[in-house]
């Protein structure tokens, strides 16, 4: 198992964008976005695919606080606004990173809020009984 974490450049194992610290802290999507390119970790066990898991984990860390702070009706409106704003978040990120299509607009959690908020809105509607599937 230890062989999985033998880095191509062991002297930089814990430094820079290629550091394993990004993966242990569920932040590889941030490293990839800041670096502007895929990061490498090991010679034969790539971990780049974990960026999507990181987006979910970051959502699961912060979303319960939003749900706890907002009453149901304002939360539903907030989810709807996030769904509509998702396209604008990605466009803003592309402009901020100075690229037409940046990895940041594809990998940062707020750029995926349209889908994540859509699932949350569906959960709110199902719980309230306003969405019934027959």
C-alpha positions, 0 to 999 in steps of 0.5 A, spaced: 500 500 500 505 504 501 507 504 494 501 508 492 504 514 495 511 513 492 512 520 488 515 521 481 519 527 485 520 524 492 523 531 494 517 535 493 512 530 495 509 535 500 510 541 496 507 545 490 501 543 486 503 536 485 503 535 493 499 529 496 497 534 501 491 537 496 489 529 496 489 528 503 485 534 504 480 533 499 482 539 495 485 536 488 480 540 484 483 547 487 490 545 486 488 543 478 485 549 478 490 554 480 496 550 477 491 550 470 493 543 468 492 536 471 497 534 477 501 528 477 502 524 484 505 517 483 508 513 477 502 508 476 496 510 480 493 517 478 489 520 483 486 526 478 479 523 478 478 525 485 477 532 483 470 530 482 469 527 489 473 533 492 467 537 489 462 533 493 466 533 499 466 540 499 459 541 498 457 536 504 462 540 508 458 547 507 451 545 505 449 543 512 450 550 514 446 553 509 440 548 510 441 550 518 441 557 517 435 558 512 428 556 513 425 552 508 422 557 503 428 562 503 432 555 502 428 553 496 429 560 493 436 560 494 437 553 491 433 556 485 437 562 484 444 558 485 441 553 479 440 559 475 447 562 477 451 556 475 452 558 468 454 565 470 459 562 475 462 558 470 463 564 465 465 569 471 471 564 473 473 563 465 474 571 465 477 571 472 482 566 470 483 569 463 481 563 459 476 561 454 475 554 458 479 554 464 479 547 468 477 552 474 470 553 471 470 545 470 472 543 477 471 548 483 465 547 487 461 553 486 461 552 478 457 546 480 452 549 484 447 549 479 446 541 479 448 541 486 442 546 488 438 542 483 438 536 487 437 540 494 431 543 491 428 537 489 429 534 496 426 540 499 420 539 494 419 532 495 420 533 503 414 538 503 410 534 498 410 539 493 413 534 488 410 527 487 412 522 482 407 517 480 
